[in-house]
Amino acid sequence: MKKASKILGIALLSLTAMLFIQALQPVSLGQSMPGMSKKGPMADWSSIEGPVEIGWKLLIDIDYEPKYFEEVEMELYAPIFSEAVKAMDRKEVLIKGYVIPLDAKGELYALSANPYASCFFCGQASPASVISLQLKNKGDRYKTDDLKRFRGVLVLNYDDPNQFCYILKEAR
C-alpha cells in the first residue's frame, strides 16, 4: 500500500509539473486561419462571409506610439494597427483563448492568448494579447483559465486608455 501511494504521489507530481510547464507556453492560435496567405495576413476580408476565425498571431502584430490622453492626464502607448487588423474592425469574428475574470463579482472579463500565469498582466505577453469581452448575456459566468471560443464583433480601440487594444462586443 505504501509503495502504491508513493507511485501515485510521483505520478501526480509529474502531471502537475507537466501542466505547469504547458501553462507557461503561449497559445499559438491562428497558424492556419482564414485571412492568412503564405506571405502573411491579408488585408482584404471583404470576400469572406459570416464570422471570420482569427488567431492571436495576427492580433499581436501591432506597433505602439506615445500619445497623450486627456482623460488620465498622461502619455501612454497607443496601438498602431496593421492594415490586415484594420480590415477586421467591426467585423464578426471567432477567437479562442483563456478567460480572465477582471472583478470579484464576475461581471468583467478579458480573453487572453495565454493562461493567467503567463498573461499580459504578469509581464509575459503583449498588451495586444488580451481582448476586453463585452458579453451579450450579462449573466454568463466563467472561471479563470476557461479555454473558450467566443463569437462577437471585434472593435479596435484607438482612444480609450481604460480598455485593451481590442474589444469583443456582443461576445457569446
Helices and strands as residue ranges (DSSP letters): H 2-24, E 36-37, E 40-41, E 52-53, H 56-59, E 63-69, G 70-72, E 74-80, H 83-86, E 91-101, E 109-112, G 116-118, G 120-122, G 127-129, E 130-135, E 147-156, E 166-171
